[in-house]
Amino acid sequence: MKRTEKTVYFDNASTTFPKAPGIGLAMADYLDNKGCNVGRGNYKWGYEVAEAVYKTRKKLCDLFQFKEGSDPSKNVIFTASVTEGLNLVIKGMLQPGDHVLVSGMEHNAVMRPLIFLESQGISFSVMPCDELGNLELEKIEPLIQTTTKAIIMTHSSNVCGTVLPIHEVSEICKKNHLNFVVDAAQTAGAFSINMSQTAIDALCFTGHKGLLGPQGIGGVIIKDALAEEMTGIIQGGTGSRSESFEMPDFLPDKFESGTLNLPGIYGLSKALDYLKEKGPENILKKELELTQQIISGVQDINNIKLIGIPNITGRSAVISLMSSEKDNAQVAFELDKDYGIMTRVGLHCAPLAHKTLGTYPKGTIRLSLGHFNTPEEVEYCLHALKSILK
Ligand SMILES: Cc1ncc(COP(=O)(O)O)c(C=O)c1O
């Protein structure tokens, strides 16, 4: 059964692979044949690139059903990643004395900026989740203080796949006049996120995971009201209002200084076309079928424990396992070395989530499935785990 030439990629929660077909060509086409900047030069190529960037913003508004004024595309702020988007919102929104709520399943992309801001008089409380990662909704409102400004929450755990109830939390935010900031790193592309129905003030996304685009491009879709009260965290050239030493006060320029990642935007645009063609609901369905196959299969394997929800209701295709006999890292090492199966082991940049799940500090072996994985690959992995753990 040992075959080193075979490779199986089960690290899609880190970054998806393969990406959507054609994104490399779209990026190369921009670099080789257009290559100029946007919003800087008034010439034909510049207009063409500006049109492509505008269309990408529009595709994102369509995907997330975002509507705001006559041109919601201006509310799409491009960043390098969801980490940069979350920093932009967290640091731009919060003032000394403010308090926010986060879930017990957050990634360090939320936790580290908040811990950093503690020295500036900004505080946070953790909304508890149970040992499967489910948010305990009834415990949220008692945590709200007079200084609470927002709830910042991941849509799905990057450790165990538990999906958090963004709609219910958005209702709590509405009732208590709080901003709602969602980290959609693990759900954008596969899960339906409808900003017309769910009151999200800032949706932070990354291009290289479920959106099947390249690394280095992400963003925030932000409502006007929140954008108006925020300050930018990076100041510089925008190509607009060059006579002023101050940043423009209109979107997206208020938060987009410096040259955009244009190859990344061309790649993301192509990926968004692919997602539209496939339909996020079909992508999720397939990913969850594979997830079910793993969940059922590991029940027959000795010395391994599934962490998180033991079925596919309320979860994404991220599966965490814990080995009771062998060291987790040894299992992951053997999966890679002897079977060519790539997984991720450890704390996955989310120590808070592991504390919630009771897997801190050891961490877990994470298998994260993607749109291009197959039932044969899952079967092969289950056989490999059986052999390694026998
Ligand atoms: C829930 C969550 N938030 C944030 C991030 C950070 O993503 P990026 O590295 O694209 O900024 C990740 C990546 O693993 C994640 O899973």
The ligand as a Gaussian input file, in Angstrom:
#p B3LYP/6-31G(d) Opt

LIG

0 1
 C      -10.564000      31.581000      10.122000
 C       -9.347000      32.202000       9.486000
 N       -9.136000      33.509000       9.600000
 C       -8.067000      34.101000       9.052000
 C       -7.138000      33.383000       8.327000
 C       -5.967000      34.083000       7.714000
 O       -5.995000      34.000000       6.307000
 P       -4.953000      34.796000       5.416000
 O       -3.629000      34.143000       5.697000
 O       -5.383000      34.616000       4.018000
 O       -4.955000      36.200000       5.856000
 C       -7.300000      32.010000       8.192000
 C       -6.297000      31.206000       7.478000
 O       -6.035000      30.085000       7.782000
 C       -8.440000      31.399000       8.782000
 O       -8.639000      30.102000       8.666000

